[in-house]
Amino acid sequence: MPLYSFRCEPCGSEQDRMFRFDARPSVIECADCGGSAKYVIRMSKAQSLTLVDDKERKVSGGNGLVMHRYRCNACEHDFEELIDSRVGEHFEDDQECPQCSATDSRWVPSARIDRWSERFPYYDRGLGVMLQSKAHRAEVCKQRGLTPVDGDWDLESEFRKMDDENERDERDYADYCDRLDNSPAFRNYRKARDRGMI
């Protein structure tokens, strides 16, 4: 479901709420002052280059209870903690390590693929078929040239691949712009551009 932003003019607070595309209201009740918060079009904070301070980050509404993974910086122990954003907790806050009691921990991004504890048969929406067993799942993936992902997914390596791809694209674009501006092959293009024909 899409996430929409609402701003309350009397108190200045901004809130994010999820609604179906066809059910988005233009006004909601402000959670802070009870006034009317109007729908505003804006780029999401996740996409924006604007830094969000800790106070705004912790009061942003959140989704309630979410389990997050952490790694203790003192003893390198991995553990999970339930975070309740409704009471101001945030996944980037330091958590106490259950092994050594240190409060110096870091959040570990992770994605879990839950297939209902591998109870078969079940319909896999990603593959679009009813799977009968683990072997059947592996066979379907092999036929389609896919690699099954079990358990945790290494997001850091995926982000590195995306960063490398972006750097390649930026280099290719810079090279293309350089050729447009300097290569003899694009002389006619530059003349037409300078005359305002392009």
Backbone as ProteinMPNN parsed JSONL, in Angstrom:
{"seq_chain_A": "MPLYSFRCEPCGSEQDRMFRFDARPSVIECADCGGSAKYVIRMSKAQSLTLVDDKERKVSGGNGLVMHRYRCNACEHDFEELIDSRVGEHFEDDQECPQCSATDSRWVPSARIDRWSERFPYYDRGLGVMLQSKAHRAEVCKQRGLTPVDGDWDLESEFRKMDDENERDERDYADYCDRLDNSPAFRNYRKARDRGMI", "coords_chain_A": {"N_chain_A": [[0.837, -1.187, 0.0], [0.483, 2.293, -0.73], [2.359, 4.982, 0.823], [1.319, 7.924, 2.315], [1.675, 11.452, 2.9], [0.715, 13.776, 5.433], [0.069, 17.059, 6.479], [-0.332, 19.084, 9.328], [-1.607, 22.213, 9.664], [-2.181, 23.952, 11.936], [-0.511, 22.95, 14.115], [1.818, 22.207, 12.853], [2.866, 19.649, 12.553], [3.896, 16.68, 10.804], [2.668, 13.76, 9.301], [2.843, 10.336, 8.314], [0.825, 8.099, 6.544], [-0.668, 4.964, 5.613], [-2.649, 4.14, 2.845], [-4.998, 2.602, 0.608], [-4.622, 3.158, -2.902], [-6.961, 4.095, -4.137], [-8.365, 4.966, -1.977], [-7.407, 7.122, -0.571], [-7.699, 9.722, 1.733], [-8.308, 13.304, 1.65], [-8.0, 14.777, 3.894], [-7.008, 14.146, 7.247], [-7.36, 13.292, 10.757], [-5.265, 15.02, 12.951], [-2.732, 13.47, 14.781], [-1.365, 14.66, 16.843], [-2.546, 17.158, 17.704], [-5.224, 16.928, 17.203], [-6.395, 18.395, 15.237], [-7.051, 19.26, 11.743], [-5.281, 17.518, 9.381], [-3.825, 18.021, 6.29], [-3.501, 16.422, 3.1], [-0.335, 16.25, 1.577], [1.841, 16.606, -1.199], [4.898, 15.135, -1.504], [8.387, 14.247, -1.681], [9.455, 11.112, -0.454], [10.979, 10.624, 2.794], [12.901, 8.682, 2.703], [13.82, 8.832, 0.117], [14.66, 11.385, -0.111], [17.208, 13.968, -0.039], [17.413, 15.394, 2.19], [18.459, 15.686, 5.507], [17.244, 13.93, 8.342], [16.464, 14.727, 11.612], [17.112, 13.127, 14.856], [14.936, 13.42, 16.64], [12.704, 13.935, 14.995], [12.832, 11.634, 13.487], [12.215, 9.614, 15.352], [9.619, 10.167, 16.041], [8.081, 9.67, 13.919], [5.904, 8.03, 13.429], [5.936, 5.297, 12.377], [5.647, 1.646, 12.141], [4.797, 0.152, 14.282], [5.344, -2.828, 16.114], [8.34, -4.412, 15.291], [10.653, -6.916, 14.424], [14.154, -6.795, 14.717], [17.558, -7.312, 13.686], [20.677, -7.381, 15.404], [24.192, -6.671, 15.99], [26.582, -7.1, 18.436], [29.046, -4.764, 19.234], [31.026, -5.15, 21.062], [31.36, -7.949, 21.719], [30.78, -9.232, 19.347], [28.47, -10.749, 19.135], [25.505, -11.957, 17.635], [22.138, -10.939, 17.734], [18.54, -10.701, 18.206], [16.024, -8.186, 18.441], [12.951, -6.879, 19.575], [11.372, -4.078, 18.342], [9.488, -1.26, 19.154], [8.016, 1.141, 17.509], [5.922, 2.803, 18.117], [6.211, 3.748, 20.674], [8.342, 5.394, 20.543], [10.733, 4.036, 20.143], [13.524, 3.121, 18.079], [14.994, 1.445, 15.301], [17.692, 2.047, 14.95], [18.667, 2.694, 17.416], [20.909, 2.01, 20.151], [21.145, -1.294, 21.4], [20.915, -3.527, 24.208], [23.247, -6.097, 24.624], [22.452, -9.504, 24.925], [24.33, -11.348, 25.664], [26.8, -10.233, 26.655], [25.985, -7.933, 27.93], [26.684, -5.405, 27.042], [25.997, -2.128, 25.75], [26.581, -1.251, 23.283], [25.788, -1.624, 20.218], [25.133, -2.552, 16.802], [22.816, -2.064, 14.149], [21.838, -4.625, 11.946], [21.219, -4.892, 8.63], [18.787, -6.975, 7.157], [17.089, -9.477, 5.269], [14.428, -11.631, 5.387], [13.207, -14.605, 4.129], [10.247, -15.997, 4.386], [8.699, -18.973, 4.232], [6.415, -20.086, 5.393], [7.432, -21.95, 7.266], [8.252, -23.982, 5.597], [6.026, -25.599, 4.931], [4.438, -27.855, 2.991], [1.915, -28.751, 0.576], [2.32, -25.459, -0.923], [1.39, -22.279, -2.321], [3.6, -20.523, -4.232], [4.052, -17.22, -4.63], [6.015, -15.755, -5.935], [7.149, -17.536, -7.791], [4.877, -18.408, -9.0], [3.574, -20.876, -8.932], [2.158, -23.918, -7.554], [3.88, -25.407, -5.039], [5.219, -28.581, -4.217], [7.204, -29.768, -2.675], [10.531, -29.318, -1.181], [12.358, -30.251, -3.021], [10.86, -30.092, -5.363], [10.576, -27.333, -5.552], [13.289, -26.593, -5.935], [13.674, -27.81, -8.412], [11.857, -26.4, -10.084], [12.999, -23.838, -9.919], [15.503, -24.363, -11.087], [14.748, -25.037, -13.712], [13.909, -22.565, -14.565], [16.176, -21.102, -14.507], [16.881, -19.862, -12.115], [18.249, -19.017, -8.897], [17.615, -20.494, -5.915], [16.883, -18.751, -2.883], [17.642, -19.221, 0.348], [16.841, -18.674, 3.765], [18.688, -16.04, 5.319], [19.538, -13.123, 3.473], [22.294, -11.668, 1.918], [22.434, -8.488, 2.129], [24.305, -6.424, 2.011], [26.25, -7.158, 0.09], [24.619, -7.135, -2.142], [23.916, -4.425, -2.254], [26.459, -3.388, -2.739], [26.91, -4.397, -5.311], [24.912, -2.976, -6.681], [25.86, -0.362, -6.284], [28.304, -0.509, -7.676], [27.302, -0.916, -10.245], [25.924, 1.487, -10.624], [28.095, 3.278, -10.587], [29.439, 2.437, -12.895], [27.485, 3.112, -14.805], [27.464, 5.909, -14.465], [30.082, 6.544, -15.257], [29.953, 5.711, -17.945], [28.015, 7.487, -18.885], [29.304, 9.955, -18.478], [31.426, 9.62, -20.254], [29.98, 9.475, -22.649], [28.866, 12.083, -22.73], [31.239, 13.526, -22.917], [32.139, 12.688, -25.439], [30.075, 13.747, -27.017], [30.621, 16.462, -26.682], [33.269, 16.76, -27.572], [34.198, 14.935, -29.56], [35.087, 14.465, -33.004], [33.198, 13.121, -34.52], [30.74, 14.0, -33.689], [30.455, 16.583, -34.587], [28.579, 17.85, -36.333], [26.273, 17.584, -34.819], [26.888, 19.265, -32.655], [26.996, 21.746, -33.94], [24.328, 22.025, -34.802], [23.089, 22.019, -32.306], [24.151, 24.355, -31.149], [23.009, 26.252, -32.798], [20.46, 26.162, -31.991], [18.767, 24.293, -33.034], [18.384, 21.833, -32.005]], "CA_chain_A": [[0.0, 0.0, 0.0], [1.295, 3.52, -0.773], [2.497, 5.788, 2.028], [1.004, 9.317, 2.006], [2.04, 12.421, 3.937], [-0.299, 14.754, 5.81], [0.622, 18.126, 7.324], [-1.305, 19.838, 10.123], [-1.225, 23.624, 9.66], [-2.153, 24.586, 13.265], [0.638, 22.589, 14.975], [2.996, 22.024, 12.017], [3.383, 18.272, 12.51], [3.692, 15.941, 9.569], [2.472, 12.342, 9.592], [2.735, 9.447, 7.164], [-0.197, 7.059, 6.718], [-0.861, 4.087, 4.466], [-4.007, 3.947, 2.345], [-5.079, 2.122, -0.757], [-4.543, 4.264, -3.847], [-8.286, 4.641, -4.414], [-9.057, 5.312, -0.73], [-6.664, 8.148, 0.155], [-8.481, 10.931, 2.052], [-7.569, 14.559, 1.486], [-7.785, 15.315, 5.245], [-7.129, 13.191, 8.346], [-7.247, 13.922, 12.069], [-3.882, 15.108, 13.42], [-2.499, 12.657, 15.972], [-0.771, 15.486, 17.899], [-3.416, 18.185, 18.275], [-6.62, 16.636, 16.905], [-6.871, 19.253, 14.15], [-7.138, 18.654, 10.414], [-4.01, 17.423, 8.649], [-4.14, 17.921, 4.864], [-2.592, 15.64, 2.26], [0.679, 17.031, 0.871], [2.679, 15.834, -2.113], [6.318, 15.357, -1.243], [9.264, 13.1, -1.834], [9.574, 10.421, 0.826], [12.23, 10.883, 3.496], [13.869, 7.677, 2.291], [14.375, 9.226, -1.167], [15.103, 12.759, -0.04], [18.58, 14.237, 0.384], [17.312, 16.159, 3.425], [18.731, 14.908, 6.706], [16.165, 13.917, 9.322], [17.071, 14.646, 12.94], [16.67, 11.988, 15.654], [13.621, 13.649, 17.239], [11.714, 13.738, 13.944], [12.914, 10.227, 13.094], [11.579, 8.752, 16.344], [8.209, 10.488, 16.213], [7.53, 9.644, 12.569], [4.724, 7.187, 13.29], [6.387, 3.904, 12.333], [4.701, 0.583, 11.867], [4.534, -0.642, 15.472], [6.341, -3.818, 16.522], [9.105, -5.047, 14.222], [11.854, -7.607, 14.897], [15.366, -6.387, 14.011], [18.775, -8.03, 14.045], [21.773, -6.522, 15.854], [25.474, -7.292, 16.302], [27.263, -6.408, 19.525], [30.393, -4.326, 18.856], [31.99, -5.601, 22.073], [31.651, -9.392, 21.657], [30.396, -9.717, 18.017], [27.331, -11.655, 19.233], [24.321, -11.561, 16.883], [20.896, -11.173, 18.462], [17.368, -10.02, 17.678], [15.311, -7.379, 19.42], [11.66, -6.38, 19.127], [11.359, -2.616, 18.442], [8.138, -0.699, 19.095], [8.14, 2.542, 17.095], [4.807, 3.581, 18.667], [6.622, 4.351, 21.947], [9.559, 6.179, 20.305], [11.936, 3.227, 19.894], [13.943, 3.125, 16.681], [15.92, 0.329, 15.067], [19.084, 2.481, 15.0], [19.069, 2.897, 18.808], [21.748, 0.94, 20.692], [20.425, -2.311, 22.165], [21.773, -4.26, 25.147], [23.599, -7.441, 24.181], [22.054, -10.49, 25.925], [25.467, -12.194, 26.044], [27.8, -9.535, 27.485], [25.299, -6.777, 28.521], [27.159, -4.124, 26.501], [24.93, -1.408, 25.042], [27.166, -0.762, 22.033], [25.426, -2.583, 19.177], [24.781, -1.94, 15.524], [21.727, -2.715, 13.431], [22.291, -5.398, 10.792], [20.121, -5.033, 7.668], [18.587, -8.355, 6.726], [15.797, -9.808, 4.676], [14.123, -13.035, 5.62], [12.188, -15.164, 3.261], [9.491, -16.93, 5.21], [7.801, -19.801, 3.431], [5.527, -20.78, 6.31], [8.181, -23.075, 7.842], [8.362, -25.025, 4.569], [4.884, -26.517, 4.919], [4.023, -28.108, 1.616], [2.102, -27.85, -0.571], [1.912, -24.062, -0.787], [1.492, -21.527, -3.568], [4.682, -19.542, -4.199], [3.643, -16.109, -5.49], [7.147, -15.34, -6.771], [7.299, -18.491, -8.89], [3.585, -18.542, -9.653], [3.17, -22.282, -9.008], [1.941, -24.642, -6.306], [5.064, -26.237, -4.781], [4.886, -29.8, -3.487], [8.291, -30.127, -1.761], [11.764, -28.542, -1.42], [12.942, -30.746, -4.276], [10.056, -29.532, -6.452], [10.956, -25.916, -5.631], [14.616, -26.536, -6.558], [13.513, -28.198, -9.815], [11.229, -25.273, -10.787], [14.011, -22.77, -10.005], [16.526, -24.791, -12.052], [14.15, -24.931, -15.04], [13.785, -21.15, -14.928], [17.478, -20.442, -14.398], [16.894, -19.071, -10.885], [18.946, -19.578, -7.754], [16.779, -20.342, -4.715], [17.504, -18.055, -1.761], [17.129, -19.744, 1.608], [17.289, -17.99, 4.977], [19.043, -14.625, 5.24], [20.082, -12.646, 2.213], [23.377, -10.729, 2.184], [22.063, -7.228, 1.495], [25.469, -5.561, 1.781], [26.86, -7.489, -1.196], [23.694, -6.678, -3.183], [24.074, -2.973, -2.357], [27.746, -3.142, -3.402], [26.701, -4.63, -6.749], [24.149, -1.846, -7.211], [26.759, 0.804, -6.316], [29.231, -0.708, -8.8], [26.539, -0.711, -11.477], [25.682, 2.934, -10.742], [29.356, 3.92, -10.953], [29.657, 2.132, -14.316], [26.556, 3.931, -15.586], [27.911, 7.305, -14.412], [31.264, 6.657, -16.124], [29.509, 5.617, -19.341], [27.327, 8.73, -19.235], [30.326, 11.01, -18.576], [32.137, 9.363, -21.505], [29.063, 9.855, -23.723], [28.813, 13.556, -22.764], [32.537, 13.988, -23.406], [32.162, 12.467, -26.893], [29.188, 14.738, -27.629], [31.236, 17.793, -26.636], [34.628, 16.857, -28.11], [34.534, 14.018, -30.654], [34.792, 14.961, -34.358], [32.026, 12.427, -35.056], [29.526, 14.704, -33.276], [30.606, 17.991, -34.958], [27.312, 18.355, -36.875], [25.344, 17.67, -33.694], [27.218, 20.457, -31.865], [26.594, 22.916, -34.727], [22.864, 22.115, -34.751], [22.73, 22.382, -30.934], [24.515, 25.755, -30.932], [22.066, 27.087, -33.554], [19.134, 26.021, -31.379], [17.949, 23.372, -33.823], [18.17, 20.617, -31.207]], "C_chain_A": [[0.882, 1.25, 0.0], [1.278, 4.257, 0.563], [2.267, 7.246, 1.643], [1.333, 10.204, 3.199], [0.918, 13.422, 4.151], [0.339, 15.77, 6.74], [-0.512, 18.878, 8.014], [-0.828, 21.283, 10.195], [-1.191, 24.234, 11.065], [-0.907, 24.236, 14.082], [1.907, 22.299, 14.18], [3.53, 20.607, 11.938], [3.047, 17.621, 11.176], [3.633, 14.461, 9.895], [2.371, 11.568, 8.295], [1.711, 8.37, 7.479], [-0.314, 6.24, 5.446], [-2.34, 3.974, 4.13], [-3.92, 3.281, 0.979], [-5.102, 3.327, -1.675], [-5.904, 4.915, -4.055], [-9.022, 5.083, -3.154], [-8.33, 6.393, 0.063], [-7.557, 9.348, 0.442], [-7.64, 12.176, 1.814], [-7.262, 15.195, 2.836], [-7.92, 14.166, 6.241], [-7.033, 13.954, 9.661], [-5.786, 13.88, 12.514], [-3.734, 14.331, 14.724], [-1.966, 13.49, 17.137], [-1.766, 16.443, 18.544], [-4.898, 17.935, 18.011], [-7.205, 17.499, 15.805], [-6.923, 18.498, 12.833], [-5.781, 18.698, 9.732], [-4.335, 17.163, 7.188], [-3.06, 17.125, 4.13], [-1.627, 16.581, 1.543], [1.479, 16.097, -0.027], [4.117, 16.158, -1.794], [7.085, 14.082, -1.506], [9.399, 12.435, -0.477], [10.917, 10.719, 1.46], [13.303, 9.89, 3.082], [14.526, 8.066, 0.981], [15.015, 10.603, -1.099], [16.568, 12.863, 0.367], [18.599, 15.018, 1.695], [17.573, 15.253, 4.617], [17.575, 15.029, 7.684], [16.788, 13.793, 10.698], [16.43, 13.529, 13.759], [15.275, 12.176, 16.209], [12.524, 13.391, 16.213], [11.66, 12.274, 13.539], [12.128, 9.349, 14.045], [10.091, 9.02, 16.507], [7.467, 10.344, 14.885], [6.357, 8.697, 12.384], [5.048, 5.72, 13.262], [5.288, 2.901, 12.093], [4.409, -0.267, 13.085], [5.67, -1.586, 15.783], [7.009, -4.466, 15.316], [10.342, -5.684, 14.84], [13.038, -7.182, 14.038], [16.558, -7.181, 14.528], [19.87, -7.029, 14.388], [23.045, -7.35, 16.028], [26.157, -6.44, 17.359], [28.668, -6.038, 19.072], [31.453, -4.824, 19.83], [32.364, -7.074, 21.891], [31.28, -10.029, 20.322], [29.25, -10.729, 18.045], [26.164, -11.101, 18.421], [23.079, -11.88, 17.706], [19.771, -10.383, 17.821], [16.645, -9.298, 18.803], [14.011, -6.874, 18.798], [11.604, -4.874, 19.384], [9.934, -2.117, 18.247], [8.234, 0.789, 18.766], [7.021, 3.41, 17.659], [5.173, 4.256, 19.984], [7.957, 5.076, 21.803], [10.816, 5.364, 20.111], [12.248, 3.257, 18.401], [14.995, 2.053, 16.476], [17.386, 0.742, 15.11], [19.561, 2.776, 16.424], [19.952, 1.733, 19.254], [20.899, -0.001, 21.536], [21.408, -3.046, 23.075], [21.979, -5.685, 24.66], [23.204, -8.455, 25.259], [23.223, -11.352, 26.409], [26.434, -11.485, 26.986], [27.252, -8.279, 28.167], [25.833, -5.424, 28.059], [26.01, -3.459, 25.749], [25.431, -0.805, 23.736], [26.895, -1.803, 20.948], [25.112, -1.839, 17.896], [23.693, -2.766, 14.851], [22.291, -3.416, 12.208], [21.118, -5.525, 9.822], [19.993, -6.487, 7.24], [17.216, -8.495, 6.11], [15.577, -11.286, 4.886], [13.027, -13.469, 4.672], [11.489, -16.247, 4.045], [8.514, -17.687, 4.322], [6.969, -20.675, 4.352], [6.164, -22.064, 6.837], [8.233, -24.272, 6.889], [7.239, -26.051, 4.665], [4.404, -26.66, 3.488], [2.714, -28.881, 1.617], [1.707, -26.416, -0.217], [2.132, -23.359, -2.124], [2.568, -20.459, -3.406], [4.327, -18.423, -5.175], [4.763, -15.653, -6.414], [7.316, -16.235, -7.986], [5.994, -18.677, -9.653], [3.116, -19.974, -9.815], [2.917, -22.834, -7.602], [3.133, -25.585, -6.123], [4.692, -27.402, -3.884], [5.937, -30.173, -2.446], [9.488, -29.22, -2.037], [12.396, -28.951, -2.739], [12.184, -30.18, -5.481], [10.393, -28.057, -6.656], [12.305, -25.764, -6.326], [14.529, -26.857, -8.045], [12.908, -27.059, -10.641], [12.235, -24.14, -10.967], [15.066, -23.113, -11.051], [16.006, -24.646, -13.479], [14.087, -23.482, -15.511], [15.101, -20.394, -14.839], [17.611, -19.557, -13.179], [17.702, -19.781, -9.814], [18.078, -19.392, -6.527], [17.552, -19.66, -3.597], [16.861, -18.573, -0.492], [17.669, -18.917, 2.764], [17.587, -16.529, 4.734], [19.743, -14.315, 3.923], [21.129, -11.593, 2.532], [23.107, -9.422, 1.443], [23.27, -6.359, 1.17], [26.118, -5.863, 0.439], [25.948, -7.049, -2.345], [23.798, -5.165, -3.366], [25.392, -2.617, -3.041], [27.624, -3.339, -4.906], [25.951, -3.467, -7.382], [25.018, -0.594, -7.308], [27.744, 0.704, -7.472], [28.549, -0.444, -10.134], [26.277, 0.775, -11.707], [26.947, 3.676, -11.152], [29.682, 3.683, -12.418], [28.767, 2.992, -15.196], [26.996, 5.392, -15.614], [29.145, 7.522, -15.288], [30.874, 6.622, -17.598], [28.833, 6.901, -19.789], [28.324, 9.883, -19.385], [31.113, 10.862, -19.874], [31.286, 9.784, -22.706], [28.996, 11.383, -23.866], [30.112, 14.133, -23.305], [32.629, 13.827, -24.925], [31.251, 13.464, -27.602], [29.855, 16.11, -27.722], [32.554, 17.89, -27.4], [34.932, 15.987, -29.326], [34.189, 14.628, -32.006], [33.536, 14.311, -34.958], [30.727, 13.164, -34.733], [29.584, 16.195, -33.62], [29.287, 18.58, -35.465], [26.261, 18.496, -35.775], [25.599, 18.95, -32.902], [26.803, 21.741, -32.608], [25.088, 23.124, -34.631], [22.41, 22.538, -33.355], [22.997, 23.862, -30.689], [23.591, 26.714, -31.688], [20.644, 27.007, -32.998], [18.216, 25.095, -32.136], [17.639, 22.087, -33.067], [17.803, 21.009, -29.787]], "O_chain_A": [[1.92, 1.268, 0.66], [0.318, 4.169, 1.328], [2.938, 7.76, 0.747], [1.28, 9.771, 4.35], [0.259, 13.861, 3.208], [1.059, 15.408, 7.671], [-1.505, 19.256, 7.391], [0.247, 21.551, 10.732], [-0.256, 24.972, 11.372], [-0.302, 25.124, 14.683], [2.977, 22.158, 14.773], [4.563, 20.383, 11.307], [2.063, 17.96, 10.519], [4.445, 13.958, 10.671], [1.873, 12.081, 7.293], [1.731, 7.791, 8.565], [-0.091, 6.742, 4.344], [-3.175, 3.743, 5.004], [-2.908, 3.382, 0.285], [-5.55, 4.402, -1.278], [-6.003, 6.139, -4.14], [-10.168, 5.525, -3.231], [-8.603, 6.569, 1.25], [-8.116, 9.937, -0.482], [-6.411, 12.111, 1.78], [-6.38, 16.048, 2.936], [-8.808, 13.322, 6.118], [-6.666, 15.129, 9.675], [-5.146, 12.83, 12.46], [-4.517, 14.513, 15.656], [-2.094, 13.086, 18.293], [-1.835, 16.543, 19.769], [-5.745, 18.654, 18.541], [-8.382, 17.362, 15.469], [-6.85, 17.27, 12.798], [-5.204, 19.767, 9.53], [-5.035, 16.202, 6.868], [-1.882, 17.152, 4.489], [-2.045, 17.588, 0.97], [1.759, 14.952, 0.331], [4.516, 17.322, -1.811], [6.521, 12.988, -1.549], [9.453, 13.119, 0.545], [11.884, 11.03, 0.765], [14.49, 10.216, 3.107], [15.67, 7.683, 0.734], [15.834, 10.946, -1.953], [17.107, 11.975, 1.028], [19.666, 15.279, 2.251], [16.981, 14.18, 4.73], [16.993, 16.103, 7.837], [17.558, 12.865, 10.946], [15.353, 13.038, 13.42], [14.495, 11.224, 16.258], [11.536, 12.719, 16.507], [10.586, 11.732, 13.278], [11.44, 8.428, 13.605], [9.372, 8.184, 17.055], [6.35, 10.841, 14.742], [5.856, 8.57, 11.267], [4.489, 4.956, 14.049], [4.134, 3.265, 11.867], [3.815, -1.336, 12.94], [6.837, -1.197, 15.725], [6.339, -5.001, 14.433], [11.006, -5.074, 15.678], [12.966, -7.197, 12.81], [16.56, -7.658, 15.663], [19.988, -5.976, 13.761], [22.989, -8.569, 16.193], [26.296, -5.227, 17.207], [29.406, -6.892, 18.58], [32.631, -4.913, 19.484], [33.545, -7.418, 21.905], [31.44, -11.239, 20.16], [29.071, -11.485, 17.09], [25.862, -9.91, 18.504], [22.976, -12.952, 18.302], [20.01, -9.502, 16.994], [16.651, -9.733, 19.955], [13.983, -6.487, 17.63], [11.77, -4.438, 20.523], [9.256, -2.502, 17.295], [8.503, 1.605, 19.648], [7.151, 4.634, 17.682], [4.528, 5.227, 20.38], [8.631, 5.348, 22.796], [11.887, 5.943, 19.929], [11.353, 3.399, 17.569], [15.797, 1.782, 17.37], [18.252, -0.114, 15.288], [20.737, 3.078, 16.624], [19.773, 0.605, 18.796], [20.037, 0.442, 22.295], [22.589, -3.172, 22.752], [21.026, -6.391, 24.329], [23.589, -8.28, 26.415], [23.122, -12.011, 27.444], [26.846, -12.052, 27.998], [27.981, -7.622, 28.91], [25.469, -4.396, 28.63], [25.155, -4.138, 25.181], [24.773, 0.056, 23.153], [27.667, -2.745, 20.775], [24.855, -0.635, 17.911], [23.654, -3.991, 14.965], [23.135, -2.858, 11.508], [20.128, -6.184, 10.137], [20.999, -7.151, 6.99], [16.302, -7.723, 6.399], [16.453, -12.099, 4.591], [12.045, -12.759, 4.459], [12.07, -17.293, 4.334], [7.609, -17.095, 3.734], [6.833, -21.875, 4.116], [5.535, -23.122, 6.858], [8.255, -25.424, 7.321], [7.478, -27.247, 4.498], [4.007, -25.681, 2.856], [2.43, -29.602, 2.574], [0.878, -26.183, 0.662], [2.946, -23.785, -2.944], [2.459, -19.59, -2.541], [4.3, -18.632, -6.388], [4.51, -15.217, -7.537], [7.594, -15.754, -9.085], [6.006, -19.062, -10.822], [2.346, -20.273, -10.728], [3.394, -22.291, -6.605], [3.368, -26.461, -6.956], [3.949, -27.243, -2.915], [5.617, -30.817, -1.447], [9.481, -28.448, -2.996], [12.905, -28.113, -3.484], [12.79, -29.83, -6.494], [10.486, -27.586, -7.79], [12.461, -24.914, -7.202], [15.23, -26.248, -8.853], [13.366, -26.774, -11.747], [12.318, -23.546, -12.042], [15.479, -22.244, -11.819], [16.732, -24.186, -14.36], [14.198, -23.203, -16.705], [15.142, -19.185, -15.067], [18.377, -18.594, -13.199], [17.823, -21.006, -9.827], [17.82, -18.258, -6.123], [18.729, -19.948, -3.381], [15.663, -18.386, -0.279], [18.829, -18.503, 2.745], [16.843, -15.845, 4.031], [20.442, -15.152, 3.353], [20.873, -10.704, 3.345], [23.494, -9.26, 0.286], [23.267, -5.639, 0.172], [26.499, -4.941, -0.283], [26.433, -6.636, -3.399], [23.771, -4.672, -4.494], [25.454, -1.669, -3.824], [28.161, -2.554, -5.687], [26.295, -3.018, -8.475], [24.934, 0.15, -8.284], [28.0, 1.687, -8.167], [29.127, 0.164, -11.035], [26.389, 1.268, -12.83], [26.892, 4.595, -11.969], [30.142, 4.589, -13.113], [29.216, 3.538, -16.204], [26.916, 6.046, -16.654], [29.258, 8.538, -15.975], [31.389, 7.397, -18.403], [29.033, 7.361, -20.913], [28.207, 10.691, -20.306], [31.434, 11.857, -20.524], [31.794, 10.373, -23.66], [29.061, 11.912, -24.975], [30.1, 15.108, -24.057], [33.131, 14.712, -25.618], [31.601, 13.975, -28.665], [29.682, 16.83, -28.705], [32.93, 18.978, -27.836], [35.867, 16.297, -30.065], [33.13, 15.238, -32.159], [32.886, 14.906, -35.818], [29.723, 12.978, -35.42], [28.859, 16.993, -33.027], [28.915, 19.687, -35.075], [25.452, 19.423, -35.802], [24.657, 19.644, -32.519], [26.323, 22.694, -31.996], [24.618, 24.24, -34.41], [21.468, 23.317, -33.217], [22.171, 24.551, -30.092], [23.408, 27.858, -31.27], [19.741, 27.696, -33.473], [17.006, 25.103, -31.909], [16.736, 21.341, -33.446], [17.58, 20.14, -28.945]]}, "name": "protein", "num_of_chains": 1, "seq": "MPLYSFRCEPCGSEQDRMFRFDARPSVIECADCGGSAKYVIRMSKAQSLTLVDDKERKVSGGNGLVMHRYRCNACEHDFEELIDSRVGEHFEDDQECPQCSATDSRWVPSARIDRWSERFPYYDRGLGVMLQSKAHRAEVCKQRGLTPVDGDWDLESEFRKMDDENERDERDYADYCDRLDNSPAFRNYRKARDRGMI"}
